[in-house]
Amino acid sequence: MSRFPLAFIFIFLVFNPPLGLGADNKPSPNPNVKETHRAFFVFGDSLVDNGNNNYLATSARADSPPYGIDYPTHRPTGRFSNGLNLPDAIGELIGVDPVLPFLDPALTGQKLLNGANFASAGIGILNDTGVQFVNIIRMPNQLDDFGTYKLRLADLIGTEKAKKLVNDALFLITCGGNDFVNNYFLIPNSIRSIQYKLPDYVPFIISEYEKHLTRLYNLGARKVLVTGTGPLGCVPASLARHSKQGECAADLQQAAALFNPQLVKMVSSLNKKIGTNIFTTVETNLVNLNFINNPKAFGFKTSQEACCGQGPYNGIGLCTPFSNICKDRNAYVFWDAYHPSERANRLIAQEIFHGKKYMNPVNLSTLMVMDSNIV
């Protein structure tokens, strides 16, 4: 799908001002737009993509069955899940309407007030992550798209109301895993693995992540959930490639063990620089490890084998109409070779909302009652 550069959008708006633009150069609010509750904005990779890649010429897509088999429509939506993904589960808990992918043509009018999902499967913190997927929306471009969204929103409800909607909204950003799986460890002797030893690579991508978070703050985000990576060496794809007896891949586990604590430290430092707690980290690696180490305690049958896939542990490739598929999706931690099942996503969302152990500095239920008076 062709995507207009921001320079073109700026020129278009200068010479073709929107209808309702007054003499003071401020858009007049549309009187037909109803007030709405809190908006929700999502950025990141396939763990949170809800269909943007459906509109792109890329192999990183989940738009064919049996993806979506347990979604309300029982049809694939672009979510890498049998049903709901993590943003859906969080959205249910905080009572927001489902948000549309930014590239969905239906994202107009009243639906803009719900927020939007800018995530794109395959992306990472670094622009060279996921190059094999070619046409994906990398993080700087996701943030560009958010800037475009804000222009459309201001045109709809006015500049001040648009600013307040963004400041009051909840944001979720999820990325980092692909910078290891689809970059550093993608092939033996990858460019990044030659350039950096793993203990040096992690601080590098953490520093790049801080730039994205700072830009998100500058764009108006004031309540931001930042999730860490999952247990990269324990997903079915890693077991299929590296495990002999079900043990997790040591190098990928080391990457997760290095990355996640440094992410928490960086976010804490960034909050101190800003002067208030804008960003909240979620130690999803540890949450997922609970499922993996003791699946039966959470009602799962297995944490090693994916529900849908092929090869050892159903961990080779993505889920297709020709894949093995389990009957009881609720019994599996993983839906496919990389992604949690809907039930696992719901349990993670519950931990984000109610938990304390893996949330820093506060859980989501506390975050949602804080005043949005930071400008």
C-alpha positions in Angstrom: 0.0 0.0 0.0 1.4 3.4 -0.9 1.9 5.8 2.0 2.1 9.6 1.7 5.3 11.1 3.2 4.8 13.7 5.9 6.2 16.5 3.7 3.4 15.9 1.2 0.8 16.0 3.9 2.2 19.3 5.2 2.2 20.9 1.8 -1.4 19.7 1.2 -2.6 21.1 4.4 -1.0 24.5 3.9 -2.5 25.0 0.5 -5.7 23.1 1.0 -6.9 23.9 4.6 -9.6 21.6 6.0 -13.2 22.6 6.0 -14.1 24.6 9.2 -10.7 26.3 9.4 -11.4 29.7 10.9 -9.7 33.0 10.6 -7.5 32.2 13.6 -6.2 29.1 11.8 -7.7 26.7 14.3 -10.0 24.0 13.1 -13.6 24.3 14.3 -14.8 21.2 16.1 -17.3 19.0 14.3 -20.6 19.4 16.1 -21.7 15.9 15.1 -18.9 14.2 16.9 -19.9 12.8 20.3 -17.7 12.8 23.4 -16.0 9.5 24.1 -14.1 7.9 26.9 -10.4 7.2 27.1 -8.5 6.5 23.9 -6.0 3.7 23.5 -2.9 3.8 21.2 -0.7 0.8 20.4 2.8 0.6 18.9 5.1 -2.3 18.3 5.5 -5.7 16.6 3.5 -8.8 15.9 2.6 -9.3 19.6 0.3 -6.3 19.3 -0.3 -5.8 15.6 -4.1 -6.0 14.9 -4.1 -5.8 11.1 -1.8 -3.1 9.7 0.3 -5.6 7.8 -2.9 -6.8 6.0 -2.5 -3.6 4.0 1.1 -4.1 3.1 3.0 -6.4 0.6 4.8 -8.4 3.2 5.2 -12.0 4.4 4.7 -10.9 8.0 0.9 -11.3 8.0 -1.7 -13.3 9.9 -4.6 -12.8 7.5 -5.5 -16.4 6.7 -7.1 -19.2 8.7 -6.8 -20.6 11.2 -5.6 -17.3 12.7 -8.7 -15.8 14.3 -10.5 -19.1 14.8 -11.6 -18.0 18.3 -12.1 -14.3 17.5 -15.8 -13.2 17.7 -16.1 -13.3 13.9 -14.1 -16.6 13.7 -12.1 -15.0 10.9 -8.5 -13.9 10.6 -8.0 -10.3 11.4 -4.3 -9.8 11.2 -3.8 -10.6 14.8 -1.1 -13.3 15.5 -3.5 -15.1 17.8 -6.3 -17.6 17.8 -8.5 -14.8 19.1 -7.7 -11.7 21.0 -4.2 -10.3 21.4 -2.7 -8.4 24.3 -4.1 -4.9 23.4 -7.6 -6.4 23.1 -7.3 -8.0 26.5 -6.0 -4.8 28.1 -8.7 -2.8 26.3 -11.5 -5.0 27.8 -10.1 -4.5 31.3 -10.0 -0.7 31.0 -13.3 -0.5 29.1 -12.2 1.1 25.9 -13.8 0.3 22.5 -11.6 -1.8 20.2 -9.2 0.3 18.2 -8.7 0.0 14.5 -5.4 -0.4 12.6 -4.1 3.0 11.5 -4.1 1.8 7.9 -7.7 0.6 8.0 -9.8 2.9 5.7 -12.6 2.7 8.3 -10.5 4.8 10.8 -12.4 8.0 10.3 -14.9 10.3 12.1 -16.0 9.1 15.5 -13.8 6.1 15.4 -10.7 8.3 15.5 -11.7 9.2 19.1 -11.1 5.6 20.3 -7.4 5.8 19.4 -5.6 3.6 16.9 -3.1 0.7 16.5 0.1 1.6 14.7 1.9 -1.7 15.3 3.4 -3.8 12.5 4.6 -7.4 12.7 8.3 -7.9 12.1 9.6 -4.6 13.3 12.1 -4.0 16.0 13.8 -1.2 17.9 16.4 -0.9 15.1 15.5 -0.1 11.5 17.6 -3.0 10.1 15.5 -5.5 12.1 13.1 -7.6 10.0 14.7 -6.6 6.7 13.5 -10.0 5.3 9.9 -8.9 5.6 10.6 -5.9 3.4 7.5 -3.7 3.6 6.8 -3.2 7.3 6.1 -0.1 9.3 9.3 0.5 11.3 9.1 2.3 14.7 10.1 5.8 13.4 7.4 5.4 10.7 4.8 4.3 13.4 5.6 7.5 15.3 5.3 9.5 12.0 1.9 7.9 11.5 0.8 9.0 15.0 1.7 12.5 14.1 -0.5 12.2 11.0 -3.3 10.8 13.2 -3.0 13.8 15.5 -3.5 16.2 12.6 -6.7 14.3 11.5 -7.9 14.3 15.1 -7.4 18.0 15.5 -9.3 18.6 12.3 -12.2 16.6 13.7 -12.5 18.0 17.2 -10.2 21.0 17.5 -6.6 21.4 18.6 -7.2 21.7 22.4 -9.6 18.8 22.6 -7.2 16.7 20.5 -4.3 17.5 22.8 -6.4 16.5 25.9 -7.5 13.3 24.3 -3.9 12.3 23.6 -2.7 13.4 27.1 -5.5 11.4 28.8 -5.0 8.3 26.6 -3.3 5.0 27.5 -0.4 4.0 25.3 1.1 0.5 24.9 4.5 -0.1 23.2 5.9 -3.6 22.6 9.2 -4.3 20.8 12.7 -5.7 21.2 12.3 -9.4 20.7 12.7 -9.2 17.0 16.0 -7.3 17.4 17.4 -10.6 18.6 15.3 -13.3 16.8 15.1 -11.5 13.5 18.4 -9.6 13.6 21.2 -10.5 15.9 20.5 -14.3 15.9 18.8 -14.5 12.6 21.7 -16.1 10.8 25.2 -17.3 12.0 27.6 -14.4 11.9 24.9 -11.7 11.3 26.2 -8.2 10.7 25.1 -7.1 14.2 26.7 -10.1 15.9 29.9 -9.3 14.1 29.6 -5.7 15.1 28.7 -6.3 18.7 29.2 -8.9 21.4 25.8 -9.6 23.0 26.6 -7.7 26.3 27.4 -4.6 24.1 24.5 -5.0 21.7 21.9 -4.8 24.4 22.9 -1.4 25.7 23.0 -0.2 22.1 19.4 -1.2 21.4 18.3 0.1 24.8 19.7 3.5 23.9 17.8 3.4 20.6 14.6 2.4 22.4 15.0 5.5 24.7 15.0 7.7 21.6 11.7 6.2 20.5 10.1 6.6 24.0 11.3 10.2 24.2 9.8 11.0 20.9 6.5 9.4 22.0 6.5 11.6 25.1 7.2 14.7 22.9 4.2 13.7 20.8 1.9 13.9 23.9 1.9 10.5 25.5 1.5 10.7 29.3 0.5 7.1 30.3 2.7 4.5 28.6 3.0 0.8 29.2 6.4 -0.5 28.0 6.6 -4.3 27.9 9.8 -6.2 27.9 10.6 -9.2 25.7 9.2 -12.7 26.4 11.5 -15.7 27.2 12.9 -15.8 23.7 14.7 -19.1 24.1 11.6 -20.9 25.3 9.1 -20.2 22.5 8.3 -23.3 20.3 10.3 -21.8 17.4 13.5 -21.7 19.6 12.8 -25.2 20.9 12.3 -26.6 17.4 15.7 -25.2 16.3 17.9 -25.6 19.3 16.4 -27.9 21.9 17.2 -31.6 22.3 15.1 -32.4 25.3 12.9 -29.4 25.8 15.4 -27.1 27.3 15.3 -23.4 26.4 17.9 -22.0 24.0 20.7 -20.6 26.2 21.8 -17.7 24.0 18.3 -16.3 23.4 17.6 -16.7 27.1 20.8 -14.8 27.9 19.6 -12.0 25.5 16.3 -11.7 27.4 18.0 -11.8 30.7 20.3 -8.9 29.7 17.7 -6.8 27.9 14.8 -6.8 30.3 16.5 -5.5 33.5 18.3 -2.8 31.4 14.9 -1.8 29.9 13.5 -1.3 33.4 16.6 0.7 34.5 16.4 2.9 31.3 12.7 3.6 31.8 13.2 4.5 35.4 16.0 6.9 34.4 13.9 8.5 31.7 11.0 9.1 34.1 13.5 10.9 36.4 14.7 13.0 33.5 11.1 14.0 32.7 10.3 14.6 36.4 7.3 12.2 36.7 6.3 8.6 36.0 5.2 8.7 32.3 6.4 5.2 31.5 5.5 2.0 33.3 7.4 -1.2 32.6 5.9 -4.6 32.4 8.4 -7.5 33.0 6.6 -9.8 30.6 9.6 -12.1 30.5 9.0 -13.1 34.1 5.3 -13.3 33.7 5.7 -15.7 30.8 8.3 -17.7 32.6 5.7 -18.5 35.2 3.6 -20.2 32.6 6.6 -22.0 31.1 8.0 -23.3 34.3 4.7 -24.4 35.8 2.0 -24.5 33.1 -0.4 -26.7 35.0 -0.6 -24.1 37.9 -2.2 -21.8 35.4 -4.5 -24.4 33.8 -2.3 -25.1 30.7 -1.5 -28.5 29.4 1.8 -27.5 27.8 4.1 -24.6 27.5 6.5 -26.2 25.0 4.3 -27.2 22.0 2.4 -24.6 20.0 -1.3 -25.2 19.4 -0.8 -24.6 15.6 2.2 -25.3 13.5 4.4 -28.1 12.1 7.6 -29.8 12.9 9.1 -30.4 16.4 7.0 -28.6 19.1 4.9 -27.2 16.2 7.6 -24.6 16.1 8.5 -24.4 12.4 7.0 -21.6 10.4 3.7 -19.8 11.1 0.3 -21.3 11.4 -1.4 -22.2 8.0 -4.5 -24.1 6.9 -2.3 -27.1 6.5 -0.7 -27.0 10.0 -1.4 -29.3 12.9 -4.0 -27.6 15.2 -5.0 -28.5 18.7 -8.6 -28.8 19.7 -8.4 -27.0 23.1 -6.7 -23.7 22.5 -7.1 -22.8 26.1 -4.7 -25.6 27.1 -1.7 -24.1 25.3 0.5 -21.2 26.3 1.5 -20.6 22.7 -0.9 -20.4 19.8 1.9 -20.5 17.1 5.7 -20.8 17.1 6.2 -17.3 18.6 2.9 -15.9 19.9 0.8 -16.5 23.0 -2.7 -17.9 22.9 -5.7 -15.7 23.7 -5.9 -17.3 27.1 -2.3 -16.5 27.8 -2.8 -12.9 26.6 -5.7 -12.5 29.0 -3.6 -13.8 31.9 -0.8 -11.4 31.0 -3.3 -8.5 30.8 -4.7 -9.5 34.3 -1.2 -9.3 35.7 -0.7 -5.9 34.1 -3.9 -4.6 35.5 -3.9 -6.1 39.0 -0.4 -7.3 39.7 2.5 -5.6 41.6 5.4 -7.9 41.3 6.2 -7.4 37.6 5.0 -3.7 37.3 7.2 -0.7 37.8 6.3 1.7 39.3 2.6 0.9 39.5 0.1 -1.5 37.9 -2.4 -0.4 35.3 -5.4 -0.1 37.7 -3.4 2.5 39.7 -2.1 4.2 36.5 -5.6 4.7 35.2 -6.8 6.7 38.2 -3.9 9.1 38.1 -4.7 12.6 36.9 -3.6 13.5 33.4 -2.5 17.0 34.4 1.0 16.8 32.9 1.6 19.0 29.9 
